[in-house]
Amino acid sequence: MSERKVTIASRVGLHARPASIFAAAVAGLTIEVTIALEGDAAEDAMDASSILSLMSLGAANGDVVVLRAEGDGADEALDSLVKILERDLDAA
């Protein structure tokens, strides 16, 4: 299983617009990706393609989240998702 830690850069965290952008990116993948706040148990991770899951995660600006995926292309997929979360998705 591949894993990446990333700090949320969006000013409002993973809410509304940032969650929608990120969920769409995950939904376009052929592998399942989970997300959890750093320090949460792996079994508590949520489906990263679900806008509702992302918003209920409560990840705020500056919080560290853990992305996990398994399968062909997992490393590349997680690397691309990290780049998305490292940007301020609220910036115009």
C-alpha positions in Angstrom: 0.0 0.0 0.0 1.3 3.4 -0.9 0.9 6.4 1.4 1.5 10.1 1.3 1.2 12.8 3.9 0.3 16.3 2.7 -0.6 19.6 4.4 -3.8 21.2 3.3 -3.1 24.5 1.6 -6.6 25.8 0.8 -7.6 28.7 3.0 -10.9 27.0 3.9 -9.6 23.5 4.1 -11.4 20.7 2.3 -14.8 22.3 2.1 -17.1 23.0 -0.9 -14.9 24.0 -3.9 -11.6 22.4 -2.8 -13.4 19.2 -1.9 -15.2 19.1 -5.2 -12.0 19.6 -7.2 -10.1 16.9 -5.2 -13.0 14.4 -5.3 -13.3 14.8 -9.1 -9.5 14.1 -9.5 -9.8 11.0 -7.3 -13.0 9.8 -9.2 -11.0 9.9 -12.4 -8.6 7.3 -11.2 -8.9 3.5 -11.6 -7.8 2.8 -8.0 -9.4 3.5 -4.7 -7.9 6.3 -2.6 -8.6 6.9 1.1 -8.0 10.0 3.2 -7.6 10.5 6.9 -6.3 13.1 9.3 -2.8 12.4 10.4 -3.0 10.4 13.7 -6.3 8.8 12.8 -6.4 5.0 12.5 -6.1 3.6 9.0 -9.4 1.8 9.4 -11.1 5.2 10.0 -10.0 6.5 6.6 -12.7 7.8 4.2 -13.3 7.4 0.5 -11.4 10.3 -1.1 -13.7 10.4 -4.1 -16.7 11.4 -1.9 -17.3 15.2 -1.5 -19.3 14.5 1.6 -16.6 12.4 3.1 -14.0 15.0 2.4 -16.1 17.8 4.0 -17.0 15.7 7.0 -13.3 14.9 7.5 -13.0 18.5 8.9 -9.5 19.1 7.4 -8.6 22.8 7.8 -5.8 24.9 6.4 -2.5 23.6 7.7 -3.9 20.2 8.8 -1.9 17.1 7.6 -3.8 14.4 5.9 -2.8 10.9 4.9 -3.6 9.5 1.5 -3.5 5.8 0.9 -4.0 3.7 -2.3 -3.1 0.2 -3.5 -2.7 -1.2 -7.0 -1.1 -0.4 -10.3 -0.2 3.3 -10.5 -0.8 4.0 -6.8 2.4 5.9 -6.3 1.9 8.1 -9.4 -1.7 8.7 -8.5 -0.9 9.8 -4.9 1.9 12.1 -6.2 -0.6 13.9 -8.4 -3.2 14.2 -5.7 -0.6 15.6 -3.3 0.1 18.4 -5.8 -3.6 19.3 -5.8 -3.8 19.5 -2.0 -0.6 21.6 -1.8 -2.3 24.3 -3.9 -4.7 26.9 -2.5 -7.8 25.7 -4.4 -9.7 28.7 -3.3 -7.5 31.1 -5.1 -9.1 32.7 -8.1 
